[in-house]
Amino acid sequence: METIVRAFPLKKSVEDLEAFVESLRAEWKESAAKFYRGYGVAQESWHLQETNAGPWVICVTVIDDSAQAAANYAKSTEKFQSWFKEKVHSLSGINPDEQPLGPQTRQIFSWPE
């Protein structure tokens, strides 16, 4: 298992983000669960951070194999994945087909070591 952390700029309103989250909890709930399980995700959480540069969404994912999952996700054209990727692109400006894990990050500190 590995943990990956990504930060996405929020290009739309916080209300738009909250509507996306509500869709994942309601009408897309079963599809979202299948989506996460299918990519080997054990846990994922999203955190909203207000900064002087505007709001950012920080995503923390515990996953089996992020490289393989990212490659499969980028190629996916299934209904839920297409909808999900369109929402991510609309909200953040990041194209998941080109950057399936979002902006690249590098761990610089971990405690305990």
CORQUI-V714542 format. One record per residue. N is the residue number from 1. PHI is phi in whole degrees, -180 to 180 (999 if undefined). Layout:
BEGIN
N/PHI, N/PHI
END
This chain:
BEGIN
1/999, 2/-131, 3/-113, 4/-120, 5/-127, 6/-132, 7/-124, 8/-119, 9/-68, 10/-95, 11/-89, 12/-106, 13/-78, 14/-61, 15/-64, 16/-64, 17/-62, 18/-63, 19/-66, 20/-61, 21/-61, 22/-62, 23/-62, 24/-67, 25/-83, 26/-112, 27/-64, 28/-105, 29/-56, 30/-67, 31/-65, 32/-64, 33/-62, 34/-63, 35/-58, 36/-64, 37/-61, 38/-63, 39/-99, 40/76, 41/-86, 42/-87, 43/-160, 44/-145, 45/-135, 46/-117, 47/-131, 48/-95, 49/-124, 50/-85, 51/-127, 52/-63, 53/-89, 54/110, 55/-76, 56/-128, 57/-106, 58/-104, 59/-115, 60/-117, 61/-129, 62/-103, 63/-145, 64/-68, 65/-145, 66/-65, 67/-64, 68/-67, 69/-61, 70/-63, 71/-62, 72/-67, 73/-64, 74/-61, 75/-85, 76/-67, 77/-128, 78/-63, 79/-55, 80/-65, 81/-61, 82/-64, 83/-62, 84/-61, 85/-63, 86/-63, 87/-66, 88/-60, 89/-63, 90/-64, 91/-77, 92/-117, 93/83, 94/-91, 95/-91, 96/-64, 97/-71, 98/-97, 99/-130, 100/-62, 101/-97, 102/81, 103/-58, 104/-64, 105/-125, 106/-139, 107/-70, 108/-118, 109/-156, 110/-147, 111/-131, 112/-73, 113/-79
END
